[in-house]
C-alpha cells in the first residue's frame, strides 16, 4: 500500500489491544525517516492544494471532494446530482479510480465534462493529480467542480486536493459504527450524506446512533439522509448546492 499516507506506518499497530511492534533502535530510526518523508510529501501536497484552490476561485468554481468506502453509492449520488444541478449550472467532474473508466463513462452520459484519473496502485488522489487533470478540461466557466475520490476512508483523509468542501458518504448497509472506525475522514469532512435510506425497513440500522457517532468525531457536521435509488432526500442536498451559488467562495 501507500507508505506516504500512513499505510506503512505500524508504530501504533495494536493486536488485541497490545502493541504489536517492538520499538528497538532500528525500528525507531525507520519510523523517524517515515514520519519525515510523510511531512515532506504532505507539505508539498498542501502547497499544491492551495494553488489548486486559487485556480478554482479564479474560474468561479465551487469545488467538492467526494469521499467514501467502495459501494456506498457515491457515483450514483453524483449522477443524480448532476442530472438536476446541470440543468442550470456548469458542472465538471474529475473521476478517481485505481483502474477502468467505468464511472467516468456514467458521468459522461449525464452530459457533464469529465476527466478520468487512474491511480494504479495508489489508494488516493493528491493535489498534483488534480492540478494535471484540471488542465485537461477544454473550457471552464463558473459553476461546480466535483472530485470523486478513490473508494477509501483512510488515505484520502490526509490529502487536501484544493476543494472548498469535503463530502463524506456512508450508507446504511455499512453500519452505525463507520465514523468511529474511520474518525480521521469524518473529522475532516464538512458534510455527511447517509445513503440507501430506502433499505432502512430491511436493516437493523439506527439513524440516531449513526449521527451521534458522526458528531463524536465532528460536532459541526451537516447531514443529509438520502436514497440515490429512489431520489428521496436528494432535493435537500441539491438545494444546498444551489444556495452556494449566491455565497462568496471561501
QUIZI-V965691 format. One record per residue. RES is the residue in one letter. PSI is psi as a letter, one per 30 degrees, with the letter a starting at -180 (none if undefined). Layout:
RES | PSI
RES | PSI
This chain:
X | a
X | j
X | f
X | f
X | g
X | f
X | e
X | g
X | j
X | g
X | e
X | g
X | k
X | k
X | k
X | h
X | g
X | k
X | k
X | f
X | k
X | k
X | i
X | l
X | e
X | e
X | e
X | e
X | e
X | e
X | e
X | e
X | e
X | e
X | e
X | e
X | e
X | e
X | e
X | e
X | e
X | e
X | e
X | e
X | e
X | e
X | e
X | e
X | e
X | e
X | e
X | e
X | e
X | e
X | e
X | e
X | e
X | f
X | g
X | h
X | k
X | k
X | k
X | k
X | j
X | k
X | k
X | l
X | l
X | k
X | g
X | f
X | g
X | e
X | e
X | e
X | e
X | e
X | e
X | e
X | e
X | e
X | e
X | e
X | e
X | f
X | e
X | g
X | l
X | k
X | k
X | k
X | k
X | j
X | k
X | k
X | l
X | e
X | l
X | l
X | g
X | e
X | e
X | e
X | e
X | e
X | e
X | e
X | f
X | f
X | g
X | k
X | k
X | k
X | k
X | k
X | k
X | j
X | f
X | b
X | f
X | k
X | g
X | l
X | l
X | l
X | e
X | e
X | e
X | e
X | e
X | e
X | e
X | e
X | f
X | f
X | k
X | e
X | k
X | k
X | l
X | k
X | b
X | k
X | k
X | k
X | j
X | j
X | l
X | k
X | j
X | k
X | g
X | d
X | e
X | f
X | f
X | f
X | j
X | k
X | f
X | g
X | l
X | f
X | k
X | k
X | j
X | k
X | k
X | l
X | l
X | f
X | f
X | f
X | l
X | f
X | g
X | e
X | e
X | f
X | f
X | i
X | e
X | e
X | e
X | e
X | f
X | f
X | l
X | f
X | k
X | k
X | k
X | j
X | l
X | h
X | f
X | f
X | f
X | e
X | f
X | g
X | l
X | i
X | k
X | j
X | e
X | e
X | e
X | e
X | e
X | e
X | e
X | e
X | f
X | e
X | f
X | j
X | f
X | g
X | k
X | k
X | k
X | k
X | k
X | l
X | j
X | f
X | e
X | f
X | f
X | k
X | f
X | f
X | e
X | e
X | e
X | e
X | e
X | e
X | e
X | e
X | f
X | f
X | e
X | f
X | k
X | k
X | k
X | none
